[in-house]
Amino acid sequence: MTNMLRNKNKDLEVRKREKEDIKTEVYALSQSISMSAHKARRVLDQIRGRSYQETLMILELMPYRACYPIFKVIYSAAANAKHNMGLNEEYLVIIKATVDEGTTVKKLKPRARGRSYPIKRPTCHITIVLKNISLYEESVVENSIGMGQKINPLGFRLGTIQGHHSLWFAQPKNYSKGLQEDQKIRECIKNYVQKNMRISSGVEGIARIEIQKRIDLIQIIIHMGFPKLLVEGKPRRIEELQMNVQKELNYVNRKLNITITRITKPYGHPNILAEFIAGQLRNRVSFRKAIKKAIELTEQADTKGIQVQIAGRIDGKEIARVEWIREGRVPLQTIRAKIDYCSYRVRTIYGVLGIKIWIFVDEE
């Protein structure tokens, strides 16, 4: 008896699922299209399993004549889903796209002097089935929505082993103003350091700038790899820097306090390393030599792995490309692995190059 009841319950669940699938599926059929089934099948193989919006982009860019009738069928199916069933077009996926051979139409091809000769034109029938995937995550077809798999390593580890570089609280209305204020503070400090730095390679040596805001005080901590190059000769440069920041942001009722802390191993930080590579590229040094020299400097800082990537018109070549070199381990998907990351732009005589650096520091 128990087995009979179980089987009945299973049958009822299957029927419910079939009814729900019928409610979430939309069909569209186009018959007797003047085209061979082979040509239509060549296009349908490219869109099967993809989302509705992605399919429209693909069909608009493909150069085949079969794209237009298929586009009309898919658009018609989506319109039926939207108006008749109230479904959202963003959650529609093509789960079925088939083409069948139709009848062969006999026609007369005109020639000169009123003559003609018979020809045969094939036809085909196209069937499209769209499904709503908003309620069923398990029914998402592979490659239905093309998404990138890249994420910022620092943001990926926030709240676990990575902290914020800005610490303050604000109302939702004033959040954007506070964010712009932080950006102005960082740009002002970097511009001042760049003008007053005594170094030929152009390395500013700023690893990161931490900002802590209170009601009546703004605390700025500058982590530098070479603080002597800024302070040497003029001990009052920190006061000048405070005055410049206060003038830039028009602080009247809030005090500003700037402190500089030294990093023991400066070339173990990606920002300083990216500035070093950028200086080498500006001096027309080969990018491979610059990357290998940076890796040697990183090895002296006792790191476990590094990956350097450069993109753009490397060495002045007309076609842009991406080059990267990895040394050691760089486990980007391991959250407990402490990874420092930075992206840096460098302007050369050939154009703008992008530098990305990942450094595997330690594992907690």
Protein Blocks (a to p, Z undefined) as FASTA:
>chain_A
ZZmmmmmmmmmmmmmmmmmmmmmpccdddehiacdfklmmmmmmmmgopafklmmmmmmm
pcbfklmmmmmmmmmmmmmmmmmnopafklgccfbdcdddddddddddddehhiacdddd
dddddddddddfklmmklpcghkbccdfbdcfklmmgoilpccfbdcdddfklmmmmmmm
mmmmmmmmmmmmmmmpccfklpnopabdcddddfkbccdddddfblmlmmgopamlmmmm
mmmmmmmnopakbccdddddddfblmlpfklmmmmmmmmmmnopafklmmmmmmmmmmmn
opabdcdddedjehhiabdcdddddehjddfklmklccdddddddddfkbccdddddddf
bdZZ
